[in-house]
């Protein structure tokens, strides 16, 4: 206790006592009292110290709302004050108070309103908590959360990329080993080849597990819904493990309920993956006896069926205390089993995560030394038998697509003209929608045999448009074939398309033969009212567009691809050049604006929309500059240096000027006119 400080005194027991006034003035939180209109009539020393005001500067001089920035003042008038009048108190309201020196102080406010005997408000008592430190902690936590999420994303992308890159040469190694095994070789070479094949297959299996696990962890896996013949599916799966079972002298048994529906709607890839994991484990951990797969119909209605799947073996079994451990990532029952049998310990974890997408759970019953039984049940919609569709290309001639009713949803005018020229040659009856909103509207207005859907568009992209079409009440919208058109080169966007309900994919610039074949395939099924075979499963990365050898030091552009596409039709070529000029004038401004505002999303969107046109024009100098701009814009997120962005903006602007000047000169000298852009 300080000498001369009369705020404290000793009681008769020698204990320190503090006055109520001192507790009020020096409390660790701020206290203030205001009239109902917000005028401050009392404030403790703590609050005055935080705000930097003397008492005479604040009391009866300012209202509480005067201390708030404009946004806080609006919230005070529209939410805080009405709520206080209505219920007589407010709690945990977050404000920023403006101090005398204009800095902002983050606070948490609790207010109680005092009323007279007539329930008329007379005074507001407010407690103010300084949450500067808490805000700092929140920022640190948010920063740590973002860093953790970014690390997880980078890890998932790394695993996915590496797995994809390794899988390609591994498939080649296995294929070559199989080919060599069919040639004449010595007994010693046979052992080498068998070892090579077995080791390669084991390595590929490990890579696939890692890839599947990384996709599941990053939430990139979605269920497809396709016609599935379960009998055909499980028979083929058993055939896949038959050789391994025969090598160990194991009997393979299959039992299918006689009342099983012939076809159901489900994801054959995911269901097959789960059963393959279970059957592979059963054979792997069984030295003698048998492995059985049983499908039992538990429930059947006119719309759906509940089917249980059980894989039973007579293998080594699992100790009772390890039954749950086997479902953990990178875990097996014990260390000795890992040494003896190998593997990642991911198979059961992946299977359980895949089944969770169906709302199902993988269960196990086991007794050590006597075998294990793994079971799960799926509720699946009923399908129908699907007759085979004709394959005109196999007969050696192009399929006839004349009369097919088709909707093209595409916002890029150059792309529209290129695609529709093929439609005109083939006799396709087509409509065009320039965005997803218009595309959905046209689908609702007319009946189409199929839809070609660009994925990246303004107002509504292809994913959302497809999802909206699929959600329409009539069943025909669930069956309407929708094929994605995209210049995207990302490897892991297949799951997103499958989730939206897209049936197939064609990369841009497209191959005309591939486009014609796909139109024929899906249109035939649609016109005959038949279920079609969907080649896009959402499981493998989609093929990317073939890109010619790029030379950033070559000419600004050439029209050879345009001329090849349109043949001798000079009028169409002239129109295509005009459309390209108008497009490039728009995109020139968009790229500049995105670089100035550092808007990476807008920049990427423009990159995507212009890529096909640049490829058709062989405009690799401009393409190179735009790619450099994207790289610099991504780096700019971590630096305030604007100079590199300004320099690349000038370079892009110059390349656009050169290209536009050349195209306008072509119009002038080849067709004796200049292009006049449409007035916005």
C-alpha positions in Angstrom: 0.0 0.0 0.0 1.4 3.4 -1.0 1.9 6.0 1.6 -0.8 8.7 1.4 -3.1 6.6 -0.8 -6.4 6.8 1.0 -8.1 4.4 -1.4 -6.9 1.6 0.8 -7.1 1.0 4.5 -6.4 -1.8 7.0 -9.3 -3.4 8.9 -8.9 -4.6 12.5 -7.6 -7.9 11.3 -4.9 -6.3 9.3 -6.5 -7.1 5.9 -6.4 -4.5 3.1 -9.8 -3.1 2.1 -10.6 -1.2 -1.2 -13.3 1.3 -1.7 -16.1 0.7 -4.2 -15.1 3.8 -6.0 -11.5 2.6 -6.4 -12.7 -0.7 -7.7 -14.8 1.1 -10.2 -12.2 3.6 -11.4 -9.3 1.1 -11.7 -11.1 -2.0 -12.8 -9.3 -4.1 -15.6 -12.3 -3.3 -17.8 -13.9 0.0 -18.9 -17.2 1.2 -17.3 -19.3 4.0 -18.7 -22.9 5.2 -18.3 -24.9 6.9 -21.0 -28.3 8.5 -21.4 -30.7 6.7 -23.7 -29.6 8.9 -26.6 -26.0 7.7 -26.1 -24.6 10.8 -24.3 -21.7 9.7 -22.0 -22.3 10.9 -18.5 -19.8 8.8 -16.6 -16.7 6.8 -17.4 -14.0 5.2 -15.3 -10.3 5.9 -15.4 -9.6 2.6 -17.3 -11.9 3.6 -20.2 -10.5 7.2 -20.3 -7.0 5.9 -20.4 -7.7 3.4 -23.2 -9.4 6.2 -25.2 -6.8 8.9 -24.5 -9.4 11.4 -23.4 -9.6 13.6 -20.2 -12.9 13.3 -18.4 -13.9 16.9 -19.3 -13.4 16.1 -23.0 -15.7 13.1 -23.0 -18.4 13.5 -20.3 -21.4 15.4 -21.5 -19.5 16.2 -24.7 -19.7 13.0 -26.8 -22.1 10.3 -27.4 -21.0 6.6 -27.4 -21.8 6.4 -31.1 -19.5 9.4 -31.8 -16.6 7.1 -30.8 -17.6 4.6 -33.6 -16.3 4.5 -37.2 -19.1 4.9 -39.9 -19.7 1.1 -40.1 -20.0 0.7 -36.4 -22.3 3.7 -36.1 -24.6 2.2 -38.7 -24.6 -1.1 -36.8 -25.3 0.9 -33.5 -28.4 2.6 -35.1 -29.8 -0.5 -36.9 -29.1 -3.3 -34.5 -27.5 -2.3 -31.1 -29.9 0.5 -30.1 -33.2 -1.2 -31.2 -32.2 -4.5 -29.5 -31.4 -2.6 -26.3 -34.8 -0.9 -26.4 -36.6 -4.1 -27.1 -35.1 -6.4 -24.5 -33.3 -4.0 -22.0 -29.8 -5.5 -22.5 -27.3 -6.6 -25.1 -24.3 -8.9 -24.6 -21.1 -9.7 -26.4 -21.3 -7.0 -29.0 -18.1 -6.4 -30.9 -17.2 -2.8 -31.8 -14.1 -0.8 -32.9 -13.8 2.4 -30.9 -11.9 5.4 -32.3 -9.4 6.8 -29.8 -8.6 10.5 -29.5 -5.5 9.9 -31.7 -7.7 8.1 -34.3 -6.4 4.6 -33.7 -9.0 1.9 -33.4 -9.5 -0.1 -30.2 -11.3 -3.5 -30.6 -13.7 -4.0 -27.7 -16.5 -6.3 -26.5 -19.5 -4.5 -25.1 -22.2 -5.6 -22.6 -25.0 -3.1 -21.8 -27.9 -3.0 -19.3 -30.7 -0.5 -19.5 -32.2 1.1 -16.3 -35.9 2.1 -16.5 -38.1 4.1 -14.2 -41.4 2.9 -12.6 -43.2 3.7 -15.9 -40.7 1.5 -17.9 -39.1 4.6 -19.5 -35.4 4.2 -20.2 -33.3 6.5 -18.0 -29.7 5.2 -18.2 -27.5 2.7 -20.0 -24.7 1.0 -18.0 -22.0 -0.5 -20.2 -19.0 -2.7 -19.5 -16.2 -2.5 -22.1 -13.6 -5.2 -22.5 -10.4 -4.5 -24.4 -9.9 -7.4 -26.8 -6.8 -6.2 -28.6 -4.8 -9.2 -27.3 -7.6 -11.6 -28.2 -7.7 -10.2 -31.7 -4.0 -10.8 -32.0 -4.4 -14.4 -30.8 -7.3 -14.8 -33.3 -5.1 -13.5 -36.1 -2.3 -15.9 -35.1 -4.8 -18.8 -34.9 -6.2 -17.8 -38.3 -2.7 -17.6 -39.8 -1.8 -20.9 -38.3 -5.0 -22.4 -39.6 -4.3 -21.1 -43.1 -0.8 -22.4 -43.0 -2.0 -25.8 -41.9 -4.6 -25.9 -44.6 -2.1 -24.7 -47.2 0.4 -27.4 -46.0 -2.4 -30.0 -46.3 -3.3 -28.8 -49.8 0.3 -28.8 -50.9 0.8 -32.3 -49.5 -2.3 -33.6 -51.2 -1.3 -32.0 -54.5 2.2 -33.3 -54.2 1.0 -36.8 -53.5 -1.5 -36.7 -56.3 1.0 -35.3 -58.8 3.8 -37.7 -57.9 1.4 -40.6 -57.9 0.1 -39.7 -61.3 3.6 -39.2 -62.7 4.9 -42.5 -61.3 1.9 -44.4 -62.4 2.5 -43.8 -66.1 6.0 -45.4 -66.3 4.9 -48.2 -63.9 2.1 -49.2 -66.2 4.6 -49.3 -69.0 6.9 -51.5 -67.0 4.1 -53.9 -66.2 3.0 -54.0 -69.8 6.5 -54.7 -71.1 6.9 -57.4 -68.5 3.7 -59.1 -69.7 4.8 -58.9 -73.3 8.2 -60.3 -72.5 6.5 -63.2 -70.7 4.8 -64.1 -73.9 8.1 -64.5 -75.8 10.7 -67.3 -75.8 12.9 -67.0 -72.7 15.2 -69.2 -70.5 14.2 -70.5 -67.1 16.5 -67.9 -65.5 14.9 -65.1 -67.5 11.5 -66.4 -66.5 12.3 -65.9 -62.8 13.6 -62.4 -63.5 10.5 -61.4 -65.4 8.1 -62.9 -62.9 9.9 -61.0 -60.1 9.9 -57.8 -62.2 6.1 -58.2 -62.9 5.2 -59.0 -59.3 7.3 -56.2 -57.8 6.0 -53.7 -60.4 2.4 -54.7 -59.6 3.0 -54.3 -55.9 4.5 -50.9 -56.4 1.6 -49.8 -58.6 -0.8 -51.0 -55.9 1.0 -48.9 -53.3 1.0 -45.8 -55.5 -2.8 -46.2 -56.2 -3.4 -46.4 -52.5 -1.5 -43.2 -51.8 -3.3 -41.5 -54.6 -6.8 -42.6 -53.5 -6.0 -41.7 -49.9 -4.8 -38.2 -50.8 -8.0 -37.6 -52.9 -10.2 -38.7 -50.0 -8.3 -36.5 -47.5 -8.6 -33.4 -49.7 -12.4 -34.0 -50.3 -12.0 -34.4 -54.0 -13.9 -37.7 -54.3 -17.6 -37.7 -55.4 -20.0 -40.5 -56.2 -21.1 -41.1 -59.7 -24.5 -42.7 -60.5 -24.4 -45.2 -63.4 -26.2 -48.4 -64.4 -24.4 -51.3 -62.7 -24.9 -55.0 -63.3 -23.8 -56.3 -59.8 -23.5 -59.9 -60.9 -21.2 -58.9 -63.8 -19.3 -56.6 -61.6 -18.5 -59.1 -58.8 -17.8 -61.9 -61.2 -15.1 -59.8 -62.9 -13.7 -58.8 -59.5 -13.4 -62.5 -58.5 -11.7 -63.2 -61.8 -9.1 -60.6 -60.9 -8.1 -62.4 -57.8 -8.5 -65.9 -59.1 -4.9 -66.4 -60.2 -3.5 -65.3 -56.8 -6.0 -67.7 -55.1 -5.1 -70.6 -57.3 -1.4 -70.1 -56.6 -2.2 -70.6 -52.9 -4.7 -73.4 -53.5 -7.6 -71.4 -52.2 -11.3 -72.0 -53.2 -13.2 -69.0 -54.4 -16.9 -68.9 -53.7 -19.6 -66.5 -54.9 -23.2 -66.5 -53.6 -25.8 -64.0 -55.0 -29.3 -63.7 -53.8 -31.7 -65.1 -56.5 -34.0 -62.1 -56.1 -31.2 -59.6 -56.7 -32.3 -56.9 -59.2 -30.5 -57.1 -62.6 -29.2 -53.5 -62.5 -28.9 -50.8 -59.9 -27.7 -47.2 -60.0 -24.4 -46.7 -58.3 -20.7 -46.0 -58.7 -19.1 -49.2 -60.1 -15.6 -47.8 -59.7 -16.0 -47.0 -56.0 -18.0 -50.2 -55.2 -15.5 -52.3 -57.1 -12.6 -50.6 -55.3 -14.0 -51.5 -51.9 -14.6 -55.1 -52.9 -11.2 -55.4 -54.6 -9.6 -54.2 -51.3 -11.5 -56.8 -49.3 -11.0 -59.7 -51.6 -7.3 -58.9 -52.1 -6.8 -58.8 -48.3 -8.8 -62.0 -47.9 -6.5 -63.9 -50.4 -3.4 -62.2 -49.0 -4.0 -63.2 -45.4 -5.3 -66.7 -46.1 -2.9 -69.6 -46.5 -5.4 -72.5 -46.8 -9.2 -72.9 -47.1 -11.4 -70.5 -49.0 -12.5 -66.9 -49.7 -16.2 -66.2 -50.2 -18.2 -63.2 -51.5 -21.9 -63.1 -50.7 -24.5 -60.6 -51.9 -27.8 -60.6 -50.1 -30.9 -58.6 -50.8 -32.1 -57.2 -47.5 -34.8 -54.9 -48.7 -36.5 -54.2 -52.0 -39.1 -51.6 -53.1 -40.2 -50.5 -56.5 -37.5 -47.8 -56.5 -34.6 -49.0 -54.5 -32.8 -52.0 -52.9 -30.7 -52.5 -49.8 -27.9 -55.0 -50.6 -25.4 -56.4 -48.1 -21.9 -57.4 -49.3 -19.8 -59.8 -47.2 -16.3 -61.1 -47.8 -15.3 -64.1 -45.6 -12.0 -65.9 -45.4 -10.4 -68.7 -43.4 -7.2 -66.8 -42.9 -5.1 -65.7 -39.9 -7.8 -63.6 -38.4 -7.5 -60.5 -36.2 -7.0 -60.3 -32.4 -10.0 -58.9 -30.6 -8.1 -55.9 -29.3 -6.9 -55.0 -32.8 -10.3 -55.0 -34.7 -10.6 -51.2 -34.8 -6.9 -50.6 -35.4 -7.0 -52.2 -38.8 -9.2 -49.3 -40.1 -6.6 -46.7 -39.1 -4.4 -45.1 -41.8 -1.0 -46.7 -42.3 -1.8 -49.3 -39.7 -2.0 -53.1 -39.6 -2.8 -55.5 -36.8 0.8 -55.8 -35.7 4.4 -55.2 -36.8 5.1 -58.9 -37.7 2.2 -58.9 -40.1 3.6 -55.8 -41.8 7.0 -57.5 -42.2 5.5 -60.7 -43.5 2.7 -59.4 -45.9 3.8 -55.8 -46.6 1.4 -53.1 -47.8 0.6 -49.5 -46.9 -2.1 -50.3 -44.3 -4.4 -47.9 -46.3 -6.8 -50.4 -48.0 -9.3 -50.7 -45.2 -9.1 -47.0 -44.3 -9.8 -46.1 -47.9 -12.7 -48.6 -48.1 -14.3 -47.2 -45.0 -14.0 -43.6 -46.3 -15.5 -44.6 -49.7 -18.4 -46.3 -48.0 -19.0 -43.2 -45.8 -19.8 -41.4 -49.0 -22.8 -43.8 -49.3 -23.7 -43.4 -45.6 -22.6 -46.9 -45.0 -20.0 -48.4 -42.6 -17.6 -51.3 -43.0 -17.8 -53.8 -40.1 -15.6 -56.8 -39.2 -16.1 -60.0 -37.3 -13.0 -62.1 -36.7 -11.4 -64.7 -34.5 -7.6 -65.1 -34.4 -6.5 -68.1 -36.4 -9.9 -68.9 -37.8 -10.6 -66.1 -40.3 -12.4 -62.8 -40.8 -15.7 -61.5 -42.3 -16.0 -57.9 -43.6 -19.5 -56.6 -44.4 -21.2 -53.5 -45.5 -24.7 -52.6 -46.9 -25.7 -50.1 -49.7 -29.0 -48.5 -50.4 -29.1 -48.2 -54.2 -31.7 -47.0 -56.7 -33.0 -49.6 -59.2 -31.8 -49.4 -62.8 -32.9 -51.0 -66.0 -31.4 -53.2 -68.6 -29.3 -51.3 -71.2 -29.1 -52.7 -74.7 -25.8 -52.3 -76.5 -25.5 -49.1 -78.6 -24.1 -49.3 -82.2 -20.5 -48.3 -82.8 -20.3 -46.7 -86.2 -16.6 -46.0 -86.0 -15.8 -49.6 -85.6 -17.5 -50.3 -89.0 -14.9 -48.0 -90.6 -17.0 -44.9 -91.4 -18.0 -41.7 -89.6 -21.3 -41.9 -87.7 -24.2 -39.9 -89.0 -25.2 -37.1 -86.7 -27.5 -35.2 -89.1 -30.7 -34.1 -87.4 -29.3 -34.4 -83.9 -30.9 -31.6 -81.7 -28.0 -30.1 -79.7 -27.5 -27.2 -77.3 -24.1 -25.5 -77.2 -23.5 -23.5 -74.0 -20.4 -21.4 -74.7 -19.7 -17.7 -74.1 -16.6 -17.2 -76.3 -17.7 -16.0 -79.8 -14.6 -17.5 -81.5 -15.2 -20.9 -80.0 -18.9 -20.7 -80.9 -18.1 -20.0 -84.5 -15.5 -22.8 -84.8 -17.7 -25.4 -83.2 -20.8 -24.5 -85.1 -19.0 -24.6 -88.4 -18.6 -28.3 -87.8 -22.2 -28.6 -86.8 -23.3 -27.1 -90.1 -21.1 -29.5 -92.1 -22.5 -32.5 -90.2 -26.2 -31.4 -90.4 -26.6 -30.9 -86.6 -29.6 -28.9 -85.5 -28.2 -26.7 -82.8 -28.9 -23.7 -80.5 -26.4 -21.6 -78.7 -26.6 -20.2 -75.1 -23.9 -17.8 -74.0 -23.9 -18.6 -70.3 -25.2 -21.1 -67.8 -28.3 -19.2 -67.0 -29.4 -19.0 -70.6 -28.4 -22.7 -71.0 -30.7 -23.9 -68.2 -33.5 -21.7 -69.6 -33.2 -23.2 -73.1 -33.1 -26.8 -71.7 -36.4 -26.1 -69.9 -37.9 -24.6 -73.1 -36.9 -27.3 -75.6 -36.1 -30.9 -75.8 -32.5 -31.6 -76.8 -30.7 -34.9 -77.5 -27.6 -33.7 -75.7 -25.8 -30.6 -74.3 -22.3 -29.4 -74.9 -21.4 -27.4 -71.8 -18.4 -25.0 -71.4 -17.2 -25.2 -67.8 -16.0 -21.6 -67.2 -18.6 -18.9 -68.0 -19.8 -15.6 -66.4 -23.1 -15.4 -64.4 -23.2 -19.2 -64.0 -20.5 -21.7 -64.8 -20.9 -25.2 -66.3 -20.8 -27.0 -63.0 -23.7 -25.0 -61.5 -25.7 -25.1 -64.7 -25.4 -28.9 -65.0 -26.3 -29.3 -61.3 -29.4 -27.1 -61.8 -30.5 -29.1 -64.9 -30.1 -32.4 -62.9 -32.2 -30.9 -60.1 -35.2 -30.2 -62.4 -38.2 -32.4 -61.4 -38.8 -34.3 -64.6 -36.9 -37.5 -65.1 -35.7 -36.5 -68.6 -33.4 -33.9 -67.1 -31.6 -36.7 -65.1 -31.1 -38.7 -68.4 -30.1 -35.8 -70.7 -26.5 -36.4 -71.8 -24.2 -33.4 -70.9 -20.7 -33.3 -72.3 -18.2 -30.8 -70.9 -16.0 -28.6 -73.2 -13.0 -27.1 -71.5 -9.5 -25.9 -72.1 -8.5 -26.6 -68.5 -5.4 -28.6 -67.9 -5.8 -29.4 -64.2 -5.5 -33.0 -63.4 -7.9 -33.4 -60.6 -11.1 -31.7 -61.8 -12.8 -34.9 -62.9 -14.4 -35.5 -59.5 -16.0 -32.0 -59.6 -17.6 -32.8 -63.0 -18.8 -36.2 -61.8 -20.3 -34.5 -58.8 -22.2 -32.0 -60.9 -23.7 -34.7 -63.1 -21.6 -34.3 -66.3 -21.4 -37.4 -68.4 -18.3 -36.9 -70.5 -15.5 -34.5 -71.4 -13.9 -33.1 -74.6 -10.8 -30.9 -74.3 -10.4 -27.7 -76.2 -9.1 -27.3 -78.9 -11.1 -30.4 -79.7 -10.6 -33.3 -82.1 -13.4 -33.1 -84.6 -13.6 -36.9 -84.9 -13.8 -37.4 -81.2 -16.6 -34.7 -81.0 -18.6 -36.3 -83.8 -18.3 -39.8 -82.2 -19.4 -38.6 -78.8 -22.4 -36.7 -80.3 -23.4 -39.9 -82.2 -23.0 -42.1 -79.2 -25.1 -40.0 -76.8 -27.6 -38.7 -79.3 -28.5 -42.3 -80.5 -29.3 -43.3 -76.9 -31.3 -40.1 -76.3 -33.4 -40.4 -79.5 -34.1 -44.1 -78.9 -34.9 -43.6 -75.2 -32.1 -45.9 -74.2 -29.7 -45.7 -71.2 -26.4 -44.7 -72.6 -22.9 -45.8 -71.7 -21.1 -43.0 -69.8 -17.4 -43.1 -70.6 -16.6 -40.4 -68.0 -16.4 -42.0 -64.6 -14.8 -39.1 -62.7 -12.0 -41.4 -61.6 -9.2 -40.7 -64.0 -7.7 -37.3 -64.9 -9.3 -36.0 -68.1 -7.2 -35.7 -71.3 -5.8 -32.2 -71.9 -5.8 -30.3 -75.2 -3.1 -31.1 -77.7 -0.9 -28.0 -77.8 1.4 -27.4 -80.8 5.1 -26.6 -80.1 5.1 -23.1 -78.7 7.7 -20.6 -79.9 7.5 -17.3 -77.8 10.2 -15.8 -80.1 8.3 -16.5 -83.4 5.8 -14.4 -85.3 2.9 -12.7 -83.4 0.3 -15.0 -85.1 -0.7 -16.7 -88.3 -4.1 -17.6 -89.8 -3.1 -21.1 -91.0 -5.4 -22.9 -88.5 -8.3 -20.6 -89.3 -7.8 -21.2 -93.0 -7.6 -24.9 -92.6 -10.7 -25.0 -90.5 -12.8 -22.9 -92.9 -11.3 -24.1 -96.2 -12.0 -21.6 -99.1 -14.9 -19.9 -97.3 -13.5 -16.3 -97.3 -16.7 -14.8 -95.9 -16.6 -17.0 -92.8 -12.8 -16.4 -92.4 -13.4 -12.6 -92.6 -16.2 -12.9 -90.0 -14.0 -15.0 -87.7 -11.2 -12.5 -87.9 -13.6 -9.7 -87.0 -15.0 -11.6 -84.0 -11.4 -12.3 -82.9 -10.5 -8.6 -83.1 -13.5 -7.6 -80.9 -12.7 -10.4 -78.4 -9.1 -9.3 -78.1 -10.0 -5.6 -77.6 -12.2 -6.7 -74.6 -9.6 -9.1 -73.2 -6.8 -6.5 -73.5 -8.7 -4.3 -71.0 -9.5 -7.2 -68.8 -5.9 -8.4 -68.4 -4.8 -4.8 -67.7 -7.5 -4.4 -65.0 -6.7 -7.7 -63.3 -3.0 -6.9 -63.1 -3.6 -3.4 -61.8 -6.0 -4.6 -59.1 -4.0 -7.8 -58.4 -7.1 -9.9 -59.0 -5.8 -13.4 -59.7 -9.3 -15.0 -60.1 -10.3 -12.5 -62.9 -6.9 -13.0 -64.5 -7.2 -16.8 -64.5 -10.7 -16.6 -65.9 -9.6 -14.4 -68.8 -6.6 -16.8 -69.4 -9.1 -19.7 -69.6 -11.4 -17.9 -72.0 -8.7 -16.7 -74.4 -6.5 -19.9 -74.5 -8.3 -21.6 -77.3 -8.3 -18.5 -79.6 -4.6 -18.0 -79.0 -4.0 -21.6 -79.9 -6.0 -21.4 -83.1 -4.0 -18.2 -84.0 -0.7 -19.8 -83.0 -0.2 -16.5 -81.0 2.5 -18.0 -78.8 4.2 -14.6 -78.0 1.1 -13.3 -76.4 0.4 -16.6 -74.7 3.9 -16.6 -73.3 3.5 -13.1 -71.9 0.0 -13.9 -70.4 1.5 -17.0 -68.7 4.3 -14.9 -67.2 1.7 -12.5 -65.9 -0.2 -15.3 -64.2 3.0 -16.5 -62.5 3.9 -13.0 -61.4 0.4 -12.4 -60.1 0.5 -15.5 -58.0 3.9 -14.4 -56.5 2.4 -10.9 -55.8 0.3 -12.3 -53.0 3.5 -12.4 -50.9 5.0 -9.1 -51.9 3.9 -5.4 -52.3 6.3 -4.8 -55.2 4.2 -3.6 -58.1 7.0 -3.0 -60.6 7.1 -6.6 -62.1 3.3 -6.5 -62.6 3.6 -3.1 -64.3 6.3 -4.4 -66.7 4.4 -7.5 -67.7 1.2 -5.4 -68.1 3.1 -3.3 -70.6 4.4 -6.4 -72.4 1.0 -7.9 -72.7 -0.5 -4.6 -73.8 2.2 -4.3 -76.5 1.6 -7.9 -77.8 -2.1 -7.3 -78.0 -1.4 -4.1 -80.0 0.8 -5.9 -82.4 -1.7 -8.7 -82.9 -4.7 -6.4 -83.3 -2.7 -4.2 -85.7 -1.9 -7.3 -87.8 -5.5 -8.6 -87.8 -6.8 -5.2 -88.8 -4.2 -5.0 -91.6 -5.3 -8.4 -92.8 -8.9 -7.1 -93.0 -7.8 -4.0 -94.9 -5.5 -5.7 -97.4 -7.3 -9.1 -97.8 -10.9 -7.9 -97.8 -10.4 -4.1 -98.3 -12.1 -3.1 -95.0 -11.4 -2.3 -91.4 -13.2 -3.8 -88.5 -15.6 -1.5 -86.5 -16.1 -2.8 -83.0 -19.6 -2.9 -81.6 -20.4 -0.1 -79.3 -20.7 -1.4 -75.7 
